[in-house]
Amino acid sequence: MLIVSAIALSLIGRRSDASEPLPVPERGFISSRPAQTWEEGLISGNGTIGANVLSRPLNERIIFTHERLFLPQGPPTMPPDTSARLFEIRKLIDRGLYKQASHLAFDLSGQDDFLYPDPFVPAFDLSVKMASDTEPSEYARSLDFQTGEATVQWTDQQTVFQRRLFVSRKDSVAVLSISGSKPGSVSCRLGFEQRQPSDKLDADEVQRSGEVFKESVTDIVAGADEFGLSYQNRFTKAYPGSIHGLEGVARVLVDGGTHSANGDGTIDVKKADDVLVLVDLQVLYDPDAPKVDAMKSSLANLPADYAKLLGDHAKIHGELFNRMRLDIGGGADHQRTTEELLDESSFDKLNRALVEKEFDAGRYNIISCTGELPPNLQGGWAGTYVPGWASDFTHNGNVPSAIAANLMGNMPELMLSYTTYIESLVPWLEVNAKHMFGARGIVLPSRSTTNGFNNALAPEFAGGFWVGGAGWSAHYFYDYYLYTGDREFLSEHALPFMEQAALFFEDYLYEGPDGKFVFSPTQSPENTPGNSNSQGSFNATMDVAIAKDLLTNLIAASNELGRNADKVKLWQTMLDKMPDYMIDEDGIIKEWSTPRLDNRDSHRHSSQLFPLYDGLPKEIDESPELRSAFKKSIEFKLDKHWKDNQRGFMSFGLVQLGQASTSLGESELAYHCLGHLVNRFWLNNLASMHNHRSLFNMDISGGMPAVIIKMLVASDLGKIKLLPAVPAEWPLGQIEGVLCRGAIEIQNLKWDGKQISVSLLADRSQSVVLELPSEIAELTVVDGKAAIAPAEHANQRTLSLEKGKPITLEILMK
């Protein structure tokens, strides 16, 4: 018998008044329209299992995914050892024969074309067909960010029906409740089915998806018995080390009424009061070790109590999500549907409730799709067997955008999914460095899933030349230490990885005639110089900036731990030999630090702005000429690429521009970027998109919150900037729970014109410079104790913070 407590009855919305509307979650949204395609479903997940609720009242589909469900496409292709001919590629580049250099590298690779890694695909659908002779009315659906609970509600013949689903972080199962407001009102048919992407409007994609499925998936068995449902398949192109199959189990419990299994693998439920479905799925690395029985046993031991299962999960999920809150005055608009908010918001007037909801949605989405692995391009949800770019981990911009808010957004444990995954790739990355460049150390390719081999080469695509990936990853390893103060991580993980990344540059770089290092070959992702016919190039500004960042951080980490005394001098010498940033005749930062290659600023990437993605390096901060050139680059990009970009191709390009704007303190430029991000790249389910309201993608779910946080708080070790790029359109507001470098949490920051209130809590005793947008007239400690001293400038004060003792300051600016 299904146990339904009084709390559960409240949670599942049992009521007799059919006119009572579905409430708007305190933090979440309500929507008035079900999904037309899989991209518009309500998404829930615990990082391992993803569920996408299409929220169709009578003919529901819930698409399930698993974070490791990368469809095997045969053994990975190892890059052949072509390093002996690297000198030929460099000679061609030196002579300006860039296309010939790229073609030679591709020919040497032995590939027929660009090789994508194993693609991320869906597992199966849970079909829920409700028995009804009438059309539903009073439809609504909602998603609660604090619990991850997706709700669908409608009225049918004076009965209110609800389906609620969440994916438990405690029990690692999906939990589905189906209820009606009248006893015995629930009759439905349940079944597992293979994913049929017929809800995708693109007929060509549907056909291609079906073809890949037929080629790659076999031995499909969907069953039903007294316990519930089961699903099994095997993959035809499995190889040693890949997944070989997939298995799923659903425990079906019915309160009142009856349920019976059918020979076609479905279950009929008749005249029930409530239905509870618990779903588990796992991938198989050993085809001879099935997991169905173990999953059944585990599901049988779970309580048949929706409220308890939800409560246990919400404690974990909610604690993580509720660490942050943004309030810029959204007010009563929070009660409006997402359809209404999206329609009303404009570039001239961003709807503040929509900004707040998207901020919350972005953090919710990233939390829900981060488990053992970081978010792939689609986070952790899939609806087709031909996902864009294989829905892989694209490291030259997409993954960094998705994880951009993990640290400052007070979710540092999520960053460990990223660092652990990157560390798992190191053996492949060593092969890349040795075989392609004859170097020690590591080279992270532009894309990966189940392996890290660098196969990103095609006649017209020189992704295999990109050498900055490992150095960029190293930034997050070191930053994890800066934000958390975890010295063990610094010693055991960050420093060794940084050393490996630097070792590559020690071998790869060589001096040019001017005594400066040459970066050759390379690619500035994924752009072609304005005066070239090939992506293959040299001295990409991004690579230069990454190497500078890596070596600077490596020296600091080594000094902190008292290591590498014999290497620090070498790394400092390398820094001194780095090419200078260059400015073109229009006063814009050059994307290639050489007079031989011209910019192509209409491109979707903004790789030359890398130095400003996550801070303001001293070299740029102290140079008015460089600051001006970087600012003009942002302005030019916004005008050249985004002004008339109807397609909105590649939303994370705006994240890059927004991050750079905040680092410069350019509030209106940052707000301009935010206008695009808020209005153009979210659907009514508040899932983020790659293009203008199309192509499901999680990049800006992490990137947009990062831009907003950096508008309000920026930090370096020993310095915190309050409101460094707050726009004039937000004259007052509040943000809670920002994590700063130095392991300092801003528990609350509230501003109203010239008045600011801020509460800080340090994880260790330290002195920090607090910087305001303008000169400080008065600063008072209103709670706690802290020594306050003058700093270098009138808009700064030095605070002495004690470990574990919060302080609150009231500040008045002139």
N, C-alpha and C positions, 0 to 999 in steps of 0.2 A: 504494500500500500504506500502510495506517495505521501510523504509527510509535508504539509504546508502550514507553516507557523503563521501567527497573526501578523508578524512583521513581513513575512513573504507575501501575504495577501495584499498588504499595502504596497509592497514593491512591485507586484505584478499588476496592480491597478484594477483589482476586482471591484466593480461598482454596479449599481442598478440604474443609475441615471445616464442614459445613452447620450445626453447632450453635453456631458461634462468633457471639456477639451483635454487633450494631452498636455500636461504641464511642461513648461520650458525648464530644463535643468538649470540649476544655479550657475554652473559653468558648463556650457555645452550649447546645443542649438536644437531648434525645431524646424522641420522642413515639411512642405505641403505637397511634395511630389515624389513618387517612387522612382527608382533608378530606371532610366531608359536604356542604359548600357551598363556593363560591369564597372565602369569607371565611376559611376554615380552611387554605388552602394555605400551603406554605412559600414565603416571599417572598425574592426576590433582586433586585438592581438595581445599576446604576452611575450612577444619577441621570438618565440619558437613556432607557435601555431598562429596563423592569421585566418580571420573569418571576414567575409565580405557579404553583408546582408543586402540583397537587392530590394528588399522591403516592398514586395508586391503582395497585396493582401491575400488573394486566393490561389495564386500560383507562384509561390515563393521559391527562390533559389538562394542558397547560402554557399558561397564558393570558399573552399578551404585550401590553405597553403601551409607549407612547412619551410622554415628558413633555409634548410639544406636541400630543397628540392630543385637542384640544378640538373636538368635532363642530360644524361650522358650522351655524347655524340662521338664516342670513340676515344682512344687513348690520346693524350695531349701531344702536340708536336714540339719536340725540343729544338730550340734554335741551333742550327749547325755551327760548328766552330769556324767562323769566317774572319776571326780577328787578324789573321795574317794578311788579309787584304784591306784592313782598315786604312792603311796608308793611301791606297788608291782612292777610296771614298773621300778622304781628306784632301788629296791633291785635286780632285775634280771640284770640290767645293771651293778650294783656294783659287781655282781658275775661273770661278763663276759658273761652272757647269752643274748647277744644282739638280736639275732634272736627271741628268745622267748619273749623278751620285746616288740619287734615290732609286733609280732603276737598277743600278748595280747592286745595291743592298737587297732589293727585292729579289733579283735573280739569284743572288747567293743564298737567300733564305730557303730556296727550293719549294716555296709555296705556290699554289695556283692562284690564290687571291688572299685578301685579308681574312684572317682566321679569328672568328669570335669564340670566346670561351663557352662552355656548357651554359645553356640559357636557363633562366629561372621561370618555372611553369607552375600551373595550378595542380592541385592533387585530385579533387573530385568535387562534385556538387552534392549538397543535401537538398533534395526536392521535398517541398511541403505543399501538398495540394489540399486546400480546404474544401469541404463539402458545402456548397451554397447554390441556391437557385436565383439569387438576386445580386444586383450590383452593389458593391460596398459604398458607403457614404461616410461623411465626416472623417476623412482620412487624415492622418498625420504620422510623422515619424520623428524620432529624436535620438540624439547621442549625448550621453553624459560623460564629459571628459574626466570627471573625478572617479568614475567607476569603470569606464570603458563599456558601459551598457548601451546597446542599441535597441531601441523600442519601435515597434510598428503597431499602430492602433487604427481601428476602423469600426464602423457600425454596420451590422447586417441584421435586418428584421428586428430592430430594437435591442439587439444584443451587442455589447461592446466586446470586441476581441482584441487581445494583445499578444504579441510575440516579443520576448525579450531575450537578448543574447549577450554574453560576455565571454572572454577567454581568460581563464584563471591563471594568475601568476603563482598562486600557492599550489594548486593541484595540477597544473599544466593540462587542462582539458577545456574544451568549449562547452558552455552550458546554455541550453535553449529551453525557455519556458513558453508554453502555449496555453492561454487561458481565455475563458469567456465569462461575462458578467452574470450569466444564468447557469444553474446546474445542468450538466449533461449537454452543454451546447457545443462542445468541441468534437468535431468529426473530421478526420483528415487522412491522407495517405502519405507515408514517409518512405524515402528511398535514397540510397546513394547512387549517383550516376556519374559517368565520365563527363568531364567538362566539355560542353558544347557551346562554343562562343557565338551562338546564333544571335545573342543580344547585342553583338557588335555590328554597327551599321555598315561597316566596310565589308562588302561581300568578298572582295579579293582576300582580305585578311582572314576571313572565316574559312575560305577554301585552303589557303596556305597553312593555317593552323591545323586543319583537319588532316592535311597531308603529312605534316610533321608528326602528328599524333599516331597515325597509322604506321609510319616508318619506325617509330621509336618506342611504342608501348604495346605490350602483348599480354596474354594470359590474364585478361580482365575478368574478375569474378566479383559480382555484387550479390550478397546473400542476406537472408533474414531468418531469424529464429525467435524463440521465446525471449531470449535475452535482448535482442535488438537487431542492429544492422552491421554488416561487415563489407569491406572492400579490399581487394587485392589486385595488384598488377606486377608486371616485370618489365624491365627496360631492355630492348634488343641490342642497344649499343653500349651496354655496360662494359667496364674494363677494370682491371685490378686497381683498387683504391676508390672507385666511384661507387655511387649508390646503385644497387641492383634491382630494387623494387620499392613498393610503397604498400603499406597496409593501414587500414582505418577501421575503427570499431565505434559503434554508437550503442549505448545502453538506453533503452526506451522504457520509461516508467509512466504508468497511467493511474490517475486518481479518479475512481468512478468509471463507469462505462466498461468497454472491452477493447482489447487489441489482439490482432492475429497476424501471423506471418503468411505471406503469399509466395507462391512458387516463382514469381518473377523477381524476387529479391526486395519486395516492398512490405511495409507493415500498414494495415488498416486500423485506425482508431475510430471507435464509434461511441458517441454520446458520453464523452468523458467530461469531467469537471476541469481537470488540468492535465497537461502532458509535460514531462520533464525529459529532455534528451541530453545525454552527456557524451561528447565526442572526443576521441583521441585518435591521433595518427602519427605514424613514425615511418622513417625511411629505413631501408635495409641495406647495410653494407655487406652482409653475408646472406646470400640467397638461401642457404641451407639452415638458417636460424630464424624462422618466422616468429612474429611477436604478437599475433592475435590473441593467443591464450593469456599471455602476460598482461596485455591491455585489458582484456575482459576481467581478469582478476583484480586489477587495479581499479577499474571503474566500479566493480561490485562492492568494493570497500569504501567508496565515497558515500557521504550521507545524501539521502534523497531529499534534500532540503535546499531549495533555491536560495532562500534568504541567507542561510549559513554559508553556503558556497560563495555567494556574492560578498558577504561581509568579510570572509577570510581573505578573499582576493582584494577587495577594496582597501583594506588596511595597507597592503603592500603597494599597490598601484597608486592609491590616493596620496600616500606619504610622499612619493616621488613627484607626482604631478603638482601637488599643492605647495611645493616649496617656493613657487613663484606666483605672482599676481600682478597684472597690469591694469591700471585704471586711469584712463584719460578722458573720462566723462561720457561714456557710452550710455549710461542711464537707462531710461525706459525702453530704448530701442532694442535692448537685449530680449524683450518679449516678442520681437518680430521674427518672422520666418527668414531663413537664409535667402530664399528667393527674393523677398522684399528688400533685404539689406543689400544684396548684390545689385539689384535694379536701381536702388536709390543712390548708392555711392558713386562719386564721380571724381575726376582729377581736380576739379575746382573745389570740391568739398568731400573729402574722405569721410565716410560714415565711421564715427569713433567706435561704436559698438561692433561694427564689422572688423575694424582693426584689432580690437581686444579679443574677439572670438577667433580670428585667424591666428593671432599670437598664441592663444591657448590651444587651438587646433594643431598648430605646427608642433608644439611641444608634445601634445598628446600623441600625434602620429608617430613621432620619432621614438617616444617611449614604447609605444605599442609594437614597433617593428624592430626593436633592438633586443637581441637575446645573446646567444653565443657569437653571433655575427653582427656586424654593423648593417645599416640600411643599404640594400642594393638600390638600383635606379627606381624600382617600384616599391621600395620599402620592404614589405613582406607580403604583398598581395599581388595576385596575378589572375588574369582572365583569359589568356590566350597562349598558344604554344609557339607563337612568333612574336615575342615581346620586342619592343624597340631596343636596339643595341644589346639584345640578349638579356636585358634587365640585369646587367652585370654590375660589378663594382668599377665604375669609371673614375680613375684616380686623378685625372688631369683637371678636375674641377667639380664634378658632381658629388663624389663622396665627401670632399672637404666642405662643400656647402651643406650637405645633410647633417654633418656632425659639428657644424660651426658653433651651435649654441650649447653643446653638451657641458662644457666647462663653465662658461660665464652664466649659463642657464641653470646652474646649481644641480647638474646631473652628472657629476664626474665619473660615477661608476659605469655609465654608459660608454665612456671613452675607452674603457678596458676591453670592450668587445672589438673595438677598432684595433687597438694595439696588439691584442692577442691574435687577431686574424692576420695582421701584417707580419707579425713574428712567425706565424705558421708558414708564410710564403718564402722565408729567407733562403732555404735550399734552392728554390727555383731562381730567386733573384741573384744568387751567386753565379749560377750558370749563365744568366743573361749578361752579367758584367764580364765574365771570362770569355764567353763565346763570341759576343758581338763587339766587345771593346778591348779584349785582351787585358782586362783590369781585375784587380782584386776588388773586394767589397761587393756592393749590391746595386742592382738597377731594378726599380719597380716599374712594371709596364703601365701603359695608360689604362689597361683594363684587365680584369681577372675575375674568376669565380673559384673553380675547384683547383686551379693551379696558377702559378705566377710566371709562366713562360712568356717571353716577349715575342708575340707573333703579330704585332700591330703594324704590319707592312703591306702595302699595295703599291702598284705603279704610281698612283697619284696621292697616296697617303703615307706620310713618313712618321707615323706615330712611334715606330720602333726606335727612332732617333731621339725621342724625348728622354732626357737623362735626369730631370729634376725630381722624379717621383719619390724616391727614397728620402731625399733631403727634405721634401715637403712633409712626408710622414713623420720624420724625426722631429719636426716642429711640434707636433701634437704629443709625442712622447715626452719631450722636455716640458711642454706646457702643462701636462698632467701633474708633473712635479710642482711647477710654480703655483698652480691653483690649489693643490692639496697639501703640499709640504711633505709628501711621502718619499723620504730619503731611500727607503728600501727599493721602491720602484725606480728611483733615479739610478741607484747603484746596479740593480739586477736586470733592468730592462732598458731604461732610457739611454744611459751612457753606452752600453754595448751596441745598441742599434745605431746611435749617432756615430760611433767609431766606424762601424761598417759602412755607413753612408759616406763618411768623409774619406775612407780608404779608397773608394771608387774615384773620387775627385783627385786624390793624390796621384793616381795612375793615369787618369783620363786627360787631365789638363796639361797643356804644354805652352811654352812661352812663344809669343809672337815677336816680330822685329822690334816692337816698342817696349819689350820686357813685360808686357801684360799677358795674362793667361788668355788662351783661345779655347772656346767651347765649340768643338767640332767633332762629328756632326751633331746637329740637334734639330728639334722642331719646336716652334712656339705654338702651343696647342691652339687650335688645329688650323692655324692661319698660314697664308702664303704671303711673302713680302710683296709690296706694291709693284716692284720692278723685277719680279721673278716669276717663273712659271712652275715653281715647285715648293712644297712645304719643307723639303730638306734645306737646311740653312746652317748658320753658325752664330755664336754669341747672342743667343736669345736672352733678352733682358730678364725673363723669368728665371732662367737657369743661374744667371749671375746673382740675382737677388736671393735665390734659394741657397746657393753655396755660401754667400755672406751670412745669412741667417744661421745656417747649420754650423759653420765654423765659430761664429760668435757664441752661440749657445753651447757648443762643445767645449770651448775654452772655459766658459763660466761653470759648466757642470764639473769639468775636471778639477778646477780650482776648489769648487765646493767640497768635493770628495777627496781632495788631496791626491789625485791620480794624474798620470800622463805628463809628468813634469818634463819628460824628454820630448814630448810631441807638441806641447803648447807653442814652443818657439816656431816649429814648422808651420803650424796652423796659422799663426799670426803673420808669418812671411807670406803664406798663401793669400791671406786677406789683403795684404798690401799690394799683391799683384793682380787683384781682380780688376776687370775692365770698369771704367767709370760709366755711370748712367749718362746717356746722351740726350740732347734736345734737338729736335728738327727745326727747320726754318719757320714753322708755324708756332714755335714755342711749346711743342708737345713732346712728351717723353717718347723716345724711340723704342719700338718693340724689339729691335735688334741693336745691340750696342756696337754698332759699326756704321761708318758713313756709306758703306757699299749697299746696304739693304734699306729700302724705304718702308714706311708704315702702310698698313691697310686697315684703317681705323673703322671701317664699316663692319668689321667682323664681330661675331657674337661673343667671343672670348675677350677678356681684358687682361691677358696674362702679364703685360708689362706693368700692371698695377700691383703685382704680387707683394712688393715691400709694404703696401698699405692694407693688405687684407686683414691683418690682425694686430695693428699697432702703427706707431710712427717712429721709424728708426732715427737715431740721433743725426745721422748723415743727412737725412732729408729735412728733419725738423729745423736744423741750424742753417739750412740753405734756402733763402727766399726764392732763388731762381728755380731750384728743384721743386719746392712746394708749388710755385706758380705753374710749372710745367705739368706736374701731376694733376693739378686742378683743371688745367686746360684740357688734359687728356680725357678726364671724366666728362667735361662739358661737351667736348667734340664727339665722344662716343654716344652720349645721350642724344645729340642732335643728328649724328650721321647714321647710327644704326637703329635707334629706338624711336625716333620721332614719328616716322611713318611706317613702322614695322607692324603691319596689320596681323601677320601670322604670329607675332610674339615668340619667335623661335628661340628657345633656350633661356628659360626664365632665370637660371642661376647666373647668367651674365649680368643681370641687374643686381644680384646679391654682391657680386664682385665690385660693381660700381658703388653700391651702397656702403659696403665695408670700407672702401677707399675714401669715400666722402666723409664718413664718420671719423676716420683716423685723422683727417685734415681739419676736423671741426667744422666742416661745411654743411650746416644744418639744412639749408634749403635744397642743396643738391641731393642730400640723403633723403629728404622728404619727397623730392621728385622721383627718385628711384622707388621709394615706398609706394607712391601713387600707382605706378605700373604694377608692382607686386601685389598690392591689395586688390586692385580692380580687375586684373586681367587673367589671373592664373589659379583661381579657385572655383570649384563647382559647388552646387547646393549641398553636397555632403561634406563640405570643407576638407576635401582632399585636394592637395596641390597638384598642379599640372606642369608639364614641360613647355607646352605651347599655349597660345591664347585659348584658355578653357578647353584644352584637349591634350591628350597623351599623359595618362596617369604617371606621376613622378613625384618623388619625395624630396627633391633637392631643396626647394625653398621652404619646406616644412621645418627644416633646420636653419636655413639661411636667412629667412625673413625675421624670425625672432632674434637672431644674432644682430642683424642690422638695427632693430629697434632697441635692444639692450645697449648696444654701443652708442646709440644716440643719447642715452640717458646716463650711462656709466661706462668709463673706460679705465683700464688699470694696467700698470706695469709693476714690476717688483719695486716696492718702495714708493709708489705714487698711485693715487686714485683721483680720477677726474669726474666730477659730478656735472651732469647736463652738458657734456662737451659739444653736442650737436642737436640739442633739443630745438624743434622747429617753432616758429612763432605761432603756428596753428595750434600748439598745445601749451597755452599759457599756464595751465595748472594740471597737476596729475600726481600719480603715485605709482611706484613699482616696489615690489617686495621680493627679497630672496636672491639678489644678484651676487654671484660668487666672483671674487677678485683675486688676482695674482697676489701671492703672499698668504693664501688661505684665510682671507678676510671675507666675511659675508656682510653685505649691506642688507640688513634685515628689513629696513624700510627707508625709502627715499620719497619725500613728499615736497612738491614745489608749488608755489602760488606767487607768480610774479617774481619779486626780488627776495621773497622769503623761502627758506629751505629748512626742512627738518630731515635729519638723517640719523639712523641707528646702525651701529657697526658692531660686529663681534669677530675678534681675531682668534685663530686657532693656535697662535703662538705669540709671545710678547715681541713687539717690534715697534720701530718708528716708521711712520709713513707720511708723505706729503699729501695733503688734501688740496685739490685745485678746483676753483670755481670759475664760471664763465667771465666774471667781472670782479672788480676790487671788493674785498670783504670790508663791510662797515662794522659788523659786530658778529662775534661768535661766542656762544654760551653753551656750556655743558649743563644740560638740564636733567640728565639721569646718568648715574655711574661716575667714574673718575677717570680723567685722562689729563696728562700734562700737555699744554698747548704752547707752542713756541712760534716765533716768526719764521718765515721761509724766505726764499730768494726774491719772490715777487709778491705784490700787494694782494693778488688774488689767491694766495696760497697760505696754508698754515701747516706746521709740523705737529703731528699727533704722536704721543707715546701710548701705545695700546698694550694692555695686559692680557695675557692668555686667558680666554674663557670668561672675560668680564665685559659685558656689553655696555656701550655708551650711546647716549643720544645727544646730538648737537642741534641747536637752533642757530641758523645763520641768516644774517641780513646782508644783502649785497647792495653796493652803491649804484 
